[in-house]
Amino acid sequence: RRAGASGRIVVLVGHSFGANTIVMAARQIGLRIALMACVDPAAQFDLTVPPNVIKALGFRQRIGGIGRGKLGLAGDGRITDIVIDEAHVYMDDDPIIHARIIAAIKAI
């Protein structure tokens, strides 16, 4: 809460259930989130991006049984949905995903 209250930019990044956790955290903290990047969240949980998130990046894979969660929108923010042919367990080390997330952070 101190980061948002001090005017600092808040960015949340997570992979797998960590991606689900940042969606839940964004709902709970209620601060303005400049960017939320979710890398292959678990599909069986609520992935509705809350209205306090300005931009969300959702990376998901289509080739395995784990993850594959697609973000949904509750507010006026913007979601970029990116489907990757990469196994779930390798997505957190993918240099292309890293580069997209870093570029999005730098663009804030």
N, C-alpha and C positions, 0 to 999 in steps of 0.2 A: 504493500500500500504506500510506503514512503516514496517509492520511485515515481508513481503516478502523481502523488500529491505534490512532489517537488518539481513537477513539470518535465521530468525525464520521460523519454520514449520507452514504452514497454513493448517487448517482443517476446513471444513464446514459441519454442520449437520443441517437438517431440516425435519419437518414433514408436510404432506399435502401440502398446497400451499407454506409453508416455504421451502419444498424440491424443488419445482419448482423455488422458488426465488434464492436458492443457485446455481442452474444450471445456471440461468441467470446471477447471480453475478460472477460466475467463468468465464463466457464468457467476461464480462465487465472489470474485473480487470486485466485479462491477466497474473497474477502471477502464478508461479508454485504452484499448490494445491496438497499437499501430499495425502490427503484423502478427499473424499466427501461422506457423508452418507445421502441418501435420504430415508425417511420413508414414503411410500405410497403417492408418488406425484400424482397430478391430471393428468390423462392420456391425456386430450385434449390439452395439451401444448407441445411444443418442448422439449423433454428430451434427446437431443443429448449431451453427455458429451464432452466438448471441449478438444482439445489436451493438454492443460496445466494442466489437471487433471491426476495425476499418477495412482491413484486407486479410484474406486467408488464402494460403496456398495448400492445396491438398494433393499429395502424391500418393498414388495407389497402384498396385500391381494387379494384373489380370490372370496370372498363370498359376497361382497357388491357392491353397485353402485358408491361409492365415491372412489377416488384415483385410484388404480389399474394401475398406470403408470409404464412402463418398460423403463429403461434407455437404450439409444443407444450410440454407440461409434463413435467418429469422429477422434480420434488420435490413438496413440500406447499404450495408457493406458490400464488398466485392470478393467473390471466390474465383480462384483459378484452379481448375481441376486438371491434373496431369496424370495420364495413365502411362505406366512404364512397364516394359517387358523385362523385369528384373525380379529375382526371387526375394521374398520378404526379408530373409536373413541377411541379404547383401545390400539392401536399400540404404541403410544407415551409413555405409561406406562408399556409396556411389558418388564419384566426383562431379557428375552432371547435376545431381540433386544438390550437393553442397554448393556448387557454383550458382544455381538458381536461387537458393535461399540467401546466400551472401549478397547477390546482386539486388534482391528484393529489400534486404536490410539497408544496403547502401543507398537505395533509391528513396528512402524515407526522408 
